[in-house]
Amino acid sequence: MLFRSPSAITAMIDRLEQNNYAERQRDEKDRRVVFIRISKEGRKVLKQAGEKRKEILIHYLQQLEEDEITALIAINEKLAHIISKTDQ
């Protein structure tokens, strides 16, 4: 993830919480620690977004020719290999 300032993160979490997508919970032992977890509504919206993203991707991939799909698969596999070497 790209770097975000603490105040920007706080603002993002505030919006998620206001929309009932996330919940804050303070650590009982250390009040400086705040846990953020996805809410039931947040899970629902996340699932819907994933389904919509998949639907859109399928729509666009159906516009490609078979040789273009083959090339796309090869490029994705190469990128995955490069990334896996970078992660080590």
Secondary structure, 3 states (H helix, E strand, C coil): CCCCCHHHHHHHHHHHHHCCCEEEEECCCCCCCEEEEECHHHHHHHHHHHHHHHHHHHHHHCCCCHHHHHHHHHHHHHHHHHHHHHHC
